[in-house]
């Protein structure tokens, strides 16, 4: 619960100070952890207001959301995101990769 509590408290502070909270999420075991721990932490911290969040996926694969390697897809399926319709930024698998 510590990580989810830290995220919720940081969100509440950012929303109060700047009107927006920006969060970068990776995949893997974090998806399961947040799906379990973030909803109660947000319930306990109403000022965190997930509708004021911008969520980006830090290690997203260049695959469609339905693909098992998609971090965005994993969060969407698990319901692990912050809920309340945050703004989500995902990767378009139809765009070319340039380096």
DAFEN-V142385 format. One record per residue. RES is the residue in one small letter. BURIAL is I if it has 16 or more other C-alpha atoms within 10 Angstrom, else O. Layout:
res;burial
RES;BURIAL
RES;BURIAL
This chain:
res;burial
x;O
x;O
x;O
x;I
x;I
x;O
x;I
x;I
x;I
x;I
x;I
x;I
x;I
x;I
x;I
x;O
x;O
x;O
x;O
x;I
x;I
x;O
x;O
x;O
x;I
x;O
x;I
x;O
x;O
x;O
x;I
x;O
x;O
x;I
x;I
x;I
x;I
x;I
x;I
x;O
x;I
x;I
x;O
x;O
x;O
x;O
x;I
x;I
x;I
x;I
x;O
x;I
x;I
x;I
x;I
x;I
x;I
x;I
x;O
x;I
x;I
x;I
x;I
x;I
x;I
x;O
x;O
x;O
x;I
x;I
x;I
x;I
x;I
x;I
x;I
x;O
x;O
x;O
x;I
x;I
x;I
x;I
x;O
x;O
x;O
x;I
x;O
x;O
x;O
x;I
x;I
x;O
x;O
x;O
x;O
x;O
x;O
x;O
x;O
